[in-house]
Amino acid sequence: MREILAIYFKEISDAMRDRRTLMMVLASSLLLVPLLLFVFSTVMSQVESQAVDRSVLAVNMKDAPSLENYILRQGYQIKQAPADYEEKSRNKELTKPVLIVADNFEENLAQLKKVELEIAYDTSNRQAEMGLRPLRTLLNGYVQERSGLALMMRGVSAEVLQAVEVKERHISRPDERRVTITGMLPMVLIMAIVMGGMFAAIDSTAGERERGSLEPLMMNPVSGLQLAIGKTAAVASVSVLIVILTVSSFFPAQSLIANEALRAEFQFAWKDALAFLVVLIPLAAALSALQVALSLTCKTFKEANVRNQLLSLVVSFMPMFFLLNPGKEPAWLGWVPIMAQTQMMNQVLKGELVSLNAIAIALSVCCVIVAVSLLFVSRKMREVVME
C-alpha cells in the first residue's frame, strides 16, 4: 500500500507541475456549463422576443386593406419596410422578415383570383428567421377568417369545415420537468471528463516513455500492478475533480440564465448534484483507466494524443443515439458505458427517479473496465522495460 501511495502522490505532483494545462482544464470545467446555459438562454430570449414583438414590416400594404385591418385587430402594428430591405436583411440590420403584398391584392381577392403573400428574409439572418413562425401564424389566421367570411356570404357555415376538433391532453406527471436544450448537458459533462483526464493519462505513460523516466521507475521494488493502480488512481483523481467542479458550476450557472422558461425548466438542486456524482464518478474512473491503458501502448506523447483524440471522438458520438432515437430507450443501453450514464442523467434532469438496478449495472460495468485496464497496464509495464 505504501508503494501505491508513493506512486500516486508522485503522479499527482507531476500533474500539478504542468500548471498551464491544469489551469486550462480546471477553468474550462468551471466556465463551460455557465457559458452554455447563458448562450442557450440568450437564444431562447431572442426567439421569444420575436413572438412578443407585435409589429409587422410590410411593403405595399395599401393594396390590402382587409389584411391591414385584420393585423391591427390582432394587436399588431404595421410598419413600412425600408426600400432597401433586402440589403439591410443581408447585413443583419433588419431583425424581422418583411411581408410583401402583391399589387391589386384586394381587387384580385374580390374577384376570387388566386393571390399571393410573400415573406422575404435572408436565410443567414438567424434573428429574422426567428420571426418567420409568428408572421406565418398571423397570416394563417387571416386566411381562415377570410375563408369563413366567404362561406358565410354564400350561406354556408364555416363550422361545416371544422366538424372535427383536435385537442391535446398532456399525461405527464405534474412534477415532471421538461428537458429540451438542457438535454445537451450530459454530453458536455462526459466530454469534460474525457478531456480532463486525457492529459494526465498521456503524461504519466507515453510522456514518461518519451522522456525516458518510466524505465528508472520500473527499477524500483514495485510490481506492475502497484504501478498500474498508482498511476490510474492519480489520473482518476484528476477526472473526479473535473466532475465535481463541473457539477458544482451548475449552481452559479442558474443565476446566469436570462430566459424565464429555461430557468423554470432547469431546476438543479443538491439532490440532483449528488445523483450526477453517483453516476459520473465511476465513469470517470473507468475512462481514466481506459486512457492510461491506451496511452501506455504508445511510445510518444504525440502518438498517444492522437489515439486519445479518437477515443474522445467515439465517446462524443455515443450520446447522439438519444438525439436520433428520442423514443423509449432499449433495455440493453443500461449495459453500455456512456449511454447508460447519459440516460440516467437525462432522468435526473427530468425529475425522474433513477432505479438502483440501473446504477448497479452501470457501476458493475465500470468496475469491469477498471479491472481489465489495470491487468493490461500491469502486464504492459513489464513489456515496456523489455523493449
C-alpha positions as CSV (number, residue, x, y, z in Angstrom):
1,M,0.0,0.0,0.0
2,R,2.9,2.3,0.8
3,E,4.3,1.9,-2.7
4,I,1.0,2.6,-4.3
5,L,0.6,5.8,-2.3
6,A,4.1,6.9,-3.2
7,I,3.4,6.4,-6.9
8,Y,0.0,8.1,-6.6
9,F,1.5,11.3,-5.0
10,K,4.4,11.3,-7.5
11,E,1.9,11.3,-10.4
12,I,-0.3,14.0,-8.7
13,S,2.8,16.1,-8.2
14,D,3.7,15.7,-11.9
15,A,0.2,16.6,-12.9
16,M,0.3,19.7,-10.7
17,R,3.6,20.8,-12.2
18,D,2.1,21.4,-15.6
19,R,0.1,24.3,-14.3
20,R,-0.8,25.8,-17.7
21,T,-2.6,22.7,-18.8
22,L,-4.1,22.1,-15.4
23,M,-5.5,25.6,-15.1
24,M,-6.9,25.4,-18.6
25,V,-8.7,22.1,-17.8
26,L,-10.0,23.4,-14.4
27,A,-11.1,26.8,-15.9
28,S,-13.0,25.1,-18.7
29,S,-14.8,22.7,-16.3
30,L,-15.9,25.7,-14.2
31,L,-16.9,28.0,-17.1
32,L,-18.2,25.6,-19.8
33,V,-21.7,24.9,-18.3
34,P,-22.4,28.6,-17.2
35,L,-21.3,29.7,-20.7
36,L,-23.5,27.2,-22.4
37,L,-26.6,28.0,-20.3
38,F,-26.0,31.7,-20.9
39,V,-25.9,31.2,-24.7
40,F,-28.9,28.9,-24.6
41,S,-31.0,31.4,-22.6
42,T,-29.9,34.2,-24.9
43,V,-31.0,32.3,-28.0
44,M,-34.4,31.4,-26.4
45,S,-34.9,35.0,-25.3
46,Q,-34.3,36.1,-28.9
47,V,-36.9,33.6,-30.2
48,E,-39.4,34.8,-27.6
49,S,-38.7,38.4,-28.3
50,Q,-39.8,37.8,-31.9
51,A,-43.1,36.3,-30.6
52,V,-43.7,39.2,-28.2
53,D,-42.8,41.9,-30.6
54,R,-46.2,42.9,-32.0
55,S,-45.1,44.6,-35.2
56,V,-45.1,43.7,-38.9
57,L,-42.7,45.1,-41.5
58,A,-44.7,45.3,-44.8
59,V,-44.4,46.5,-48.4
60,N,-47.4,47.8,-50.4
61,M,-49.9,47.2,-47.5
62,K,-52.1,49.9,-49.1
63,D,-53.3,47.3,-51.6
64,A,-54.6,45.0,-48.9
65,P,-56.9,47.0,-46.6
66,S,-58.7,43.8,-45.3
67,L,-55.3,42.3,-44.3
68,E,-54.3,45.5,-42.7
69,N,-57.5,45.6,-40.7
70,Y,-57.0,42.0,-39.5
71,I,-53.4,42.6,-38.4
72,L,-54.4,45.7,-36.5
73,R,-57.3,43.9,-34.8
74,Q,-54.8,41.3,-33.6
75,G,-52.9,44.0,-31.7
76,Y,-50.0,44.3,-34.1
77,Q,-48.5,47.5,-35.5
78,I,-47.7,47.8,-39.2
79,K,-44.5,49.5,-40.2
80,Q,-43.4,50.4,-43.6
81,A,-40.3,48.3,-44.6
82,P,-37.4,50.3,-45.9
83,A,-36.9,50.4,-49.7
84,D,-33.5,48.6,-49.4
85,Y,-34.9,45.9,-47.1
86,E,-33.1,43.2,-49.0
87,E,-29.7,44.7,-48.5
88,K,-30.4,45.5,-44.8
89,S,-31.6,41.9,-44.2
90,R,-28.4,40.6,-45.7
91,N,-26.4,43.0,-43.5
92,K,-28.3,41.9,-40.4
93,E,-29.7,45.4,-39.9
94,L,-33.3,44.1,-40.1
95,T,-34.2,41.7,-37.4
96,K,-37.6,40.8,-38.8
97,P,-38.9,39.2,-42.0
98,V,-40.7,41.5,-44.5
99,L,-44.3,40.9,-45.7
100,I,-44.7,41.8,-49.4
101,V,-48.2,42.4,-50.7
102,A,-48.8,41.9,-54.4
103,D,-50.2,44.8,-56.5
104,N,-54.0,44.9,-56.7
105,F,-54.2,42.3,-53.9
106,E,-57.7,43.3,-52.7
107,E,-59.2,43.6,-56.2
108,N,-58.0,40.2,-57.2
109,L,-59.2,38.7,-54.0
110,A,-62.7,40.2,-54.5
111,Q,-62.7,38.6,-58.0
112,L,-61.9,35.2,-56.5
113,K,-58.5,35.2,-58.2
114,K,-55.6,33.4,-56.6
115,V,-53.4,35.9,-54.7
116,E,-50.0,35.5,-53.1
117,L,-48.4,37.0,-50.0
118,E,-44.6,36.8,-49.9
119,I,-42.4,36.8,-46.9
120,A,-38.8,37.9,-47.6
121,Y,-35.8,37.3,-45.3
122,D,-32.2,36.3,-45.6
123,T,-31.6,32.7,-44.5
124,S,-28.3,33.6,-42.9
125,N,-30.1,36.2,-40.8
126,R,-31.0,34.0,-37.8
127,Q,-32.8,36.6,-35.9
128,A,-35.0,37.5,-38.8
129,E,-35.7,33.8,-39.4
130,M,-36.9,33.5,-35.8
131,G,-39.7,36.0,-36.6
132,L,-41.0,33.8,-39.5
133,R,-43.2,31.5,-37.4
134,P,-45.2,34.3,-35.7
135,L,-45.8,36.0,-39.0
136,R,-46.9,32.8,-40.7
137,T,-49.3,32.2,-37.8
138,L,-50.8,35.6,-38.2
139,L,-51.3,35.2,-41.9
140,N,-52.8,31.7,-41.5
141,G,-55.4,33.3,-39.1
142,Y,-56.2,35.9,-41.8
143,V,-56.7,33.2,-44.4
144,Q,-59.0,31.2,-42.2
145,E,-61.1,34.3,-41.3
146,R,-61.3,35.3,-45.0
147,S,-62.4,31.7,-46.0
148,G,-65.0,31.7,-43.3
149,L,-66.5,35.0,-44.4
150,A,-66.6,33.8,-48.0
151,L,-68.6,30.8,-47.0
152,M,-70.9,32.8,-44.9
153,M,-71.6,35.1,-47.8
154,R,-72.8,32.1,-49.7
155,G,-75.0,30.8,-46.8
156,V,-72.6,28.1,-45.7
157,S,-71.5,27.9,-42.1
158,A,-67.8,27.9,-41.5
159,E,-68.3,25.2,-38.9
160,V,-69.0,22.7,-41.7
161,L,-65.3,22.7,-42.5
162,Q,-64.4,22.3,-38.8
163,A,-66.6,19.3,-37.9
164,V,-63.6,17.7,-36.2
165,E,-61.9,19.5,-33.3
166,V,-58.5,18.2,-32.2
167,K,-57.4,18.8,-28.6
168,E,-54.3,17.9,-26.7
169,R,-54.3,16.2,-23.3
170,H,-50.9,16.0,-21.5
171,I,-50.4,12.8,-19.5
172,S,-47.1,13.7,-18.0
173,R,-46.7,13.9,-14.2
174,P,-47.2,17.3,-12.6
175,D,-43.7,17.3,-11.1
176,E,-42.0,16.1,-14.3
177,R,-39.6,18.6,-15.8
178,R,-39.2,19.4,-19.5
179,V,-35.8,18.7,-21.0
180,T,-35.1,20.5,-24.3
181,I,-31.9,22.4,-24.7
182,T,-30.6,21.2,-21.3
183,G,-30.6,17.6,-22.7
184,M,-27.2,18.5,-24.2
185,L,-25.6,19.0,-20.7
186,P,-24.9,15.3,-20.1
187,M,-22.9,15.2,-23.3
188,V,-21.0,18.2,-22.1
189,L,-20.2,16.6,-18.8
190,I,-18.9,13.4,-20.3
191,M,-16.7,15.3,-22.7
192,A,-15.3,17.3,-19.8
193,I,-14.4,14.0,-18.1
194,V,-12.7,12.7,-21.2
195,M,-10.7,15.8,-21.9
196,G,-9.8,16.5,-18.3
197,G,-8.2,13.1,-17.6
198,M,-6.6,12.7,-21.1
199,F,-3.6,15.0,-20.5
200,A,-2.7,13.4,-17.1
201,A,-3.0,9.9,-18.6
202,I,-0.8,10.7,-21.6
203,D,1.8,12.4,-19.5
204,S,2.1,9.6,-16.9
205,T,2.6,6.9,-19.6
206,A,3.6,7.9,-23.1
207,G,5.1,11.1,-21.8
208,E,7.3,9.3,-19.3
209,R,8.3,6.7,-22.0
210,E,9.3,9.6,-24.3
211,R,11.3,11.3,-21.6
212,G,12.9,8.0,-20.5
213,S,11.7,8.3,-16.9
214,L,9.4,5.3,-17.0
215,E,12.2,2.6,-17.1
216,P,14.0,4.0,-14.0
217,L,10.7,4.0,-12.2
218,M,10.3,0.3,-13.0
219,M,13.7,-0.4,-11.4
220,N,12.2,0.3,-8.0
221,P,10.9,-2.7,-5.9
222,V,7.3,-2.3,-7.0
223,S,5.1,-4.6,-9.0
224,G,3.4,-3.8,-12.3
225,L,0.0,-3.9,-10.6
226,Q,1.1,-1.4,-8.0
227,L,2.3,1.0,-10.7
228,A,-0.9,0.5,-12.6
229,I,-3.0,1.2,-9.5
230,G,-1.0,4.3,-8.5
231,K,-1.0,5.8,-12.0
232,T,-4.6,5.1,-12.7
233,A,-5.7,6.4,-9.3
234,A,-3.9,9.7,-9.9
235,V,-5.5,10.2,-13.3
236,A,-8.9,9.2,-11.9
237,S,-8.4,11.8,-9.1
238,V,-8.0,14.5,-11.8
239,S,-11.1,13.3,-13.6
240,V,-13.1,13.1,-10.4
241,L,-12.0,16.7,-9.6
242,I,-13.2,17.8,-13.0
243,V,-16.6,16.1,-12.4
244,I,-17.0,17.8,-9.0
245,L,-16.1,21.2,-10.3
246,T,-18.3,20.9,-13.4
247,V,-21.3,19.7,-11.5
248,S,-20.8,22.4,-8.9
249,S,-20.7,25.0,-11.7
250,F,-24.4,24.2,-12.3
251,F,-25.4,26.2,-9.3
252,P,-23.9,29.6,-10.2
253,A,-24.8,28.9,-13.8
254,Q,-28.5,29.1,-12.9
255,S,-28.1,32.8,-12.0
256,L,-26.9,33.5,-15.5
257,I,-30.0,32.1,-17.2
258,A,-31.7,35.2,-18.7
259,N,-34.7,33.3,-20.0
260,E,-37.6,32.7,-17.7
261,A,-38.8,29.5,-19.4
262,L,-35.3,28.0,-19.3
263,R,-34.9,29.0,-15.7
264,A,-38.2,27.2,-14.9
265,E,-37.1,24.1,-16.8
266,F,-33.6,23.9,-15.4
267,Q,-34.2,23.3,-11.7
268,F,-30.9,21.8,-10.4
269,A,-30.9,21.1,-6.7
270,W,-28.4,19.4,-4.3
271,K,-30.1,16.0,-4.6
272,D,-29.6,16.3,-8.4
273,A,-26.0,17.1,-8.0
274,L,-25.5,14.1,-5.7
275,A,-27.2,11.9,-8.3
276,F,-24.9,13.2,-11.0
277,L,-21.9,12.5,-8.9
278,V,-23.1,8.9,-8.2
279,V,-23.5,8.4,-11.9
280,L,-20.3,10.1,-13.1
281,I,-17.6,9.2,-10.6
282,P,-17.5,5.5,-11.6
283,L,-17.5,6.5,-15.2
284,A,-14.6,8.9,-14.6
285,A,-12.6,6.1,-13.0
286,A,-13.4,3.7,-15.9
287,L,-12.5,6.3,-18.6
288,S,-9.3,7.2,-16.7
289,A,-8.2,3.5,-16.6
290,L,-9.0,3.1,-20.3
291,Q,-7.0,6.2,-21.2
292,V,-4.0,5.0,-19.2
293,A,-4.1,1.6,-20.9
294,L,-4.4,3.2,-24.3
295,S,-1.7,5.7,-23.7
296,L,0.8,3.1,-22.4
297,T,0.7,1.4,-25.8
298,C,2.2,4.5,-27.4
299,K,5.9,5.4,-27.4
300,T,5.5,9.2,-27.9
301,F,3.2,11.9,-26.5
302,K,2.0,12.8,-30.0
303,E,1.0,9.3,-30.8
304,A,-0.9,8.9,-27.5
305,N,-2.6,12.2,-28.1
306,V,-3.9,11.1,-31.5
307,R,-5.2,7.8,-30.1
308,N,-6.9,9.5,-27.2
309,Q,-8.5,12.1,-29.6
310,L,-10.0,9.2,-31.5
311,L,-11.3,7.8,-28.2
312,S,-12.8,11.2,-27.4
313,L,-14.5,11.3,-30.8
314,V,-16.1,7.9,-30.2
315,V,-17.3,8.9,-26.8
316,S,-18.7,12.2,-28.2
317,F,-20.8,10.3,-30.8
318,M,-22.3,7.8,-28.4
319,P,-24.8,10.2,-26.7
320,M,-26.0,11.2,-30.2
321,F,-28.1,8.0,-30.1
322,F,-30.6,9.8,-27.8
323,L,-31.0,12.6,-30.3
324,L,-31.5,10.3,-33.2
325,N,-33.8,7.9,-31.3
326,P,-35.9,10.1,-28.9
327,G,-38.4,7.3,-28.2
328,K,-38.2,4.6,-25.5
329,E,-34.7,3.5,-24.9
330,P,-34.0,-0.2,-25.2
331,A,-33.0,-2.2,-22.1
332,W,-29.5,-3.0,-23.4
333,L,-28.5,0.6,-23.1
334,G,-28.0,0.2,-19.4
335,W,-25.1,-2.1,-20.1
336,V,-23.3,0.3,-22.5
337,P,-20.9,2.8,-20.8
338,I,-21.5,6.5,-21.7
339,M,-25.1,5.7,-22.9
340,A,-26.2,4.4,-19.6
341,Q,-24.8,7.4,-17.8
342,T,-26.4,9.8,-20.3
343,Q,-29.7,8.0,-19.9
344,M,-29.6,8.3,-16.1
345,M,-28.5,12.0,-16.2
346,N,-31.5,12.8,-18.5
347,Q,-33.8,11.1,-16.0
348,V,-32.4,13.3,-13.2
349,L,-32.9,16.4,-15.3
350,K,-36.5,15.4,-15.9
351,G,-37.1,14.9,-12.2
352,E,-37.5,11.2,-12.5
353,L,-36.1,8.6,-10.0
354,V,-33.1,6.6,-11.2
355,S,-33.5,3.0,-10.3
356,L,-31.0,1.3,-8.1
357,N,-30.8,-1.5,-10.6
358,A,-29.6,0.9,-13.3
359,I,-27.0,2.4,-11.0
360,A,-25.8,-1.1,-10.0
361,I,-25.4,-2.2,-13.6
362,A,-23.5,0.9,-14.6
363,L,-21.3,0.6,-11.6
364,S,-20.5,-3.1,-12.4
365,V,-19.6,-2.3,-16.0
366,C,-17.3,0.5,-14.9
367,C,-15.6,-1.8,-12.3
368,V,-15.0,-4.4,-15.0
369,I,-13.4,-1.8,-17.3
370,V,-11.2,-0.6,-14.5
371,A,-10.2,-4.2,-13.6
372,V,-9.4,-5.2,-17.1
373,S,-7.5,-2.0,-17.8
374,L,-5.4,-2.5,-14.6
375,L,-4.5,-6.0,-15.6
376,F,-3.5,-4.9,-19.0
377,V,-1.4,-2.0,-17.7
378,S,0.4,-4.2,-15.1
379,R,1.5,-6.6,-17.8
380,K,2.4,-3.9,-20.3
381,M,4.6,-2.2,-17.7
382,R,7.0,-5.2,-17.7
383,E,6.9,-5.3,-21.5
384,V,7.9,-1.7,-21.7
385,V,11.1,-2.4,-19.7
386,M,12.0,-5.3,-22.1
387,E,11.6,-3.1,-25.2
